[in-house]
Amino acid sequence: MSFTDFLYLAGAPFFLPPYLFKILVRKKYRTSSKGMLGFMLPKESWAKEKGRLNLWLHAVSVGEVVAGKAVLSEWNRAFPDSRILASTVTETGQQKARQILKEAREFSFFPLDFTPIVRKFLSTFNPDIYIMMETEIWPNFLREAAKKGTKIFLANGTLSDRSFSRWNKFKSLFQRTFDSITAACVQSEEDKRKFEMLLKRPDAILVTGNCKFDSPGSPLSPEERLQIFSRLKITPQDPVVVIGSTHAGEEEIMIEAWKKARRNIPRVKFILAPRHPERFDTVARLLKQNDIRFSRYSDPALDDPDMILVDAMGVLARLYGAGKIAVVAGSFSNIGGHNLLEAAIHKIPVLYGPDMHDQSELVKIFHNSEGALCAQKEELAPTLERLLSNEEERRRRGEAAALTAHKNRGSARRTIDFIRKFIEKT
């Protein structure tokens, strides 16, 4: 057993009981737990073949999967004969991966970071190349993969000040882990500075930008937009606000904003999309408690509803195109925010809350653009009213949002070009 294994065992009495409670009582993580323990692995192992690379791409959850899509597209252009595995940690991320990562041959949950489990996964998939999206540093996995000769790359890398401080404080204990990383592609110069201190190899680090700019999709056609309105039984003239990826506590904020906004804009409609499917019924009960006329996306039986509850996965990115304004949630609670780009490409103003610490680089890029606006929860209703009442401002901000999303593309291509240099060396 490794030193890290002993650390995990020492911490087990603290983190295991609440985790088991969620599995047994709330019925969460049941599928992912089986997968992470290795009970869902394919029966046949992947053999290494001369002239063909086994690639393992890891993306924690939905946001990383979206960025990973762009990386896999570029990878396929460079190495079209590769065998590709895509892994996630969350179940929602797994659903998204299976939906959009068409380049992958196999899907898996990421192994629990205990040495015997890690070795079982590595023996099954035999990766030549491992690419981790953003910064998923699992010490046992990285060390064991490097021992097997796997080239390890970081793509779309970023480190918050808090995470960097923690890793930097204990880097002497985990230096072998950082030494396992072949090269890192990071989002910003600040990220580069942090990784230079951890990896101690400046020539193995490149600022490539944010891969999420390369995978936001495309705007709706007029026909697609009309189809959405027809399905939801609302009219194209309605002032529609699409609210994406809400978490617990945020739906109440949105409901309050809707109640205030409709005093002056009576026909304002909200399309409300919770982040996690296990909360769909909870949000439905909340809407009923507030006497809101709503229909579900899966069963739009009600004519002219005031709200639509999006109880389906994988449809939000397109639904943003039905809105005159988008609100990206996860930013009005202590979550850290979500991707602004899926909404921005539809040429609509994008609002977000004050807590965007997980999207800090995106916020910096959008800071000088008029396309994205930060609003405190008490400012949300008046901001929505102003934008819905001012078509010229909406048009100007929407065009600015789309332009910002478009002009920052190219990160995925730069990432694969950089990684390719290290592969060709060997």
Secondary structure, DSSP 8 states (H G I E B T S, - for coil): --HHHHHHHHHHHHHHHHHHHHHHTS--SHHHHHHHTTTT--SS----BTTB-EEEEE--SHHHHHHHHHHHHHHHHH-TT-EEEEEESSHHHHHHHHHH-TT-SEEEE---S-HHHHHHHHHHH--SEEEEES----HHHHHHHHHTT-EEEEEEE---HHHHHHHHHTTTTSHHHHHT--EEEESSHHHHHHHHHHH--GGGEEE---GGGG-S-----HHHHHHHHHHHT--TTS-EEEEEEE-TTHHHHHHHHHHHHTTTSTT-EEEEEESSGGGHHHHHHHHHHTT--EEETTB--SSS-SEEE--SSS-HHHHGGG-SEEEE-SSSSTT----SHHHHTTS--EEE-S--GGGHHHHHHHHT-TTEEE--GGGHHHHHHHHHH-HHHHHHHHHHHHHHHHHT--HHHHHHHHHHHHHHH-
